[in-house]
Amino acid sequence: MEAGGVADSLLSGACVLFTLGMFSTGLSDLRHMRRTRSVDSVQFLPFLTTDFNNLSWLSYGALKGDGTLIIVNAVGAVLQTLYILVYLHYCPRKHTVLLQTAALLGVLLLGFCYLWLVVPDPKARLQQLGLFSSACTISMYLSPLADLAKVIQTKSTQRLSFSLTVATLLTSTSWTLYGFQLRDPYIMVPNFPGILTSLIRFWLFWRYPQKQDRNYQLLQT
């Protein structure tokens, strides 16, 4: 195998490994929900938006014929759907959760109907689906900005996950390089915000180390 082919395989493998590692961080929430039989301190919208993002990129990968995108997002969609189902099982207010899920599924269904019924040209369909998926990824990476503002306000990093921050940085960096390798701006550009927000989180961990949150921990006990 040529050096270029080896590098391509390693980069593709890194995308799969790091992304599935990031998705698997939700398993801790899954264990928490099953152990406590409640959804206290577990946020639902990240599961839903990530599942939505996975399904859009799965469609893009299938249309593009990209095996890396298909594998990652198929597994990701299954995991996020599992998290959603467990959350729904233990959530006392199921009506709100079902409405949010139905709303996003409706948007996804309308988007697919538009692309497959109104846009006949496969190239134009791929471009529009790539643009749509890119917008989903950017919104997913920028959604924690409210939490970052809260961290600065409270001077506490208790609400941040260091392991998720590492996984997000590795994932967004690998996909940026993968998009650069393929010369695909729809993959490359939307992962820059993931790198940026991860670096901001690392700065917050340095600025407000968790050992300084001892008073916060005492208040919680």
PEZITA-V378065 format. One record per pair of residues at least 24 apart in sequence whose ideal C-beta (glycine too) atoms are under 8 Angstrom apart, sorted by the first residue. I is the first residue (numbers start at 0). GAP is how many residues later the second one is. D is the distance in Angstrom with one decimal. If there is no record, write none. Layout:
i = <I,I>
gap = <GAP,GAP>
d = <D,D>
This chain:
i = <7,10,10,10,10,11,11,13,13,14,14,14,14,14,14,15,15,15,17,17,17,17,18,18,18,18,18,19,19,19,20,20,20,21,21,21,21,21,22,22,22,22,22,23,24,24,24,24,25,25,25,28,29,29,29,32,32,32,33,36,37,38,38,38,41,43,43,43,43,43,44,44,45,46,46,46,46,47,47,47,47,47,48,48,48,48,48,49,49,49,50,50,50,50,50,51,51,51,51,52,52,52,52,53,54,55,55,55,55,55,55,56,56,56,58,58,58,59,59,59,59,59,62,62,62,62,63,65,67,68,126,129,129,129,130,132,132,133,133,133,134,136,136,136,137,137,140,140,140,140,140,140,140,141,141,143,144,147,147,147,147,150,150,151,154,154,155,155,155,156,156,156,156,156,156,157,157,157,157,159,159,159,161,164,164,164,164,165,167,167,167,167,168,168,168,168,168,171>
gap = <173,163,166,167,170,56,166,156,160,53,57,156,159,160,163,52,55,56,149,152,153,156,53,57,152,155,156,52,55,56,146,149,150,142,145,146,148,149,27,52,53,56,57,55,136,138,139,142,53,54,57,54,52,53,56,53,54,57,52,53,52,48,51,52,45,40,43,47,53,56,55,98,97,33,36,37,40,32,36,52,53,56,55,87,90,91,94,26,30,90,25,26,29,30,33,52,55,56,84,80,83,84,87,26,53,52,55,73,76,77,80,76,79,80,53,70,74,66,69,70,73,126,59,62,63,66,62,116,110,118,59,54,56,57,55,53,57,52,55,56,55,53,54,57,52,55,27,31,49,50,52,53,56,51,55,53,52,49,52,53,56,53,57,52,53,57,52,57,60,47,48,51,52,53,56,52,55,58,59,41,44,45,43,33,36,37,40,32,26,29,30,33,25,26,29,30,33,26>
d = <6.8,6.8,6.0,5.6,6.2,4.6,6.9,7.8,4.5,5.6,6.5,7.7,4.7,5.8,5.2,6.3,6.0,5.5,6.6,4.2,4.4,5.2,4.8,6.9,4.9,7.7,7.4,6.7,6.0,7.3,5.1,7.6,7.5,7.0,3.9,6.0,7.8,4.8,7.5,7.2,4.8,5.1,7.2,7.1,6.9,6.3,4.9,6.1,6.6,7.3,5.0,6.8,7.3,6.0,5.7,5.5,6.6,5.2,7.0,5.8,5.8,5.6,5.2,5.1,6.7,7.7,5.5,7.4,6.0,7.3,7.3,7.7,7.4,5.4,4.5,5.1,6.4,7.8,6.4,6.1,6.2,5.9,7.6,7.7,7.3,5.5,6.7,7.1,5.1,6.4,7.8,5.9,3.6,6.0,6.4,5.1,7.9,6.3,6.4,7.4,4.6,5.9,5.2,6.0,6.1,7.1,7.7,7.3,6.1,4.4,5.2,5.1,7.8,7.6,7.1,6.1,7.8,7.3,5.0,5.7,4.9,7.3,7.4,6.8,5.3,6.2,6.2,8.0,7.2,7.9,7.9,7.5,3.2,7.9,6.6,6.5,7.7,4.9,6.4,4.1,7.6,3.9,6.9,7.8,4.8,5.5,7.8,7.1,7.4,7.7,4.1,4.4,5.7,5.6,7.0,6.4,7.2,7.3,6.1,7.0,6.7,5.3,6.8,7.2,5.2,7.6,6.3,5.0,5.4,5.7,5.6,4.9,7.3,5.6,6.9,7.0,5.4,5.9,7.8,5.9,6.7,6.9,6.3,5.5,4.4,6.5,7.4,7.9,5.6,7.4,4.9,8.0,7.4,6.4,3.7,7.3,7.6,6.6>
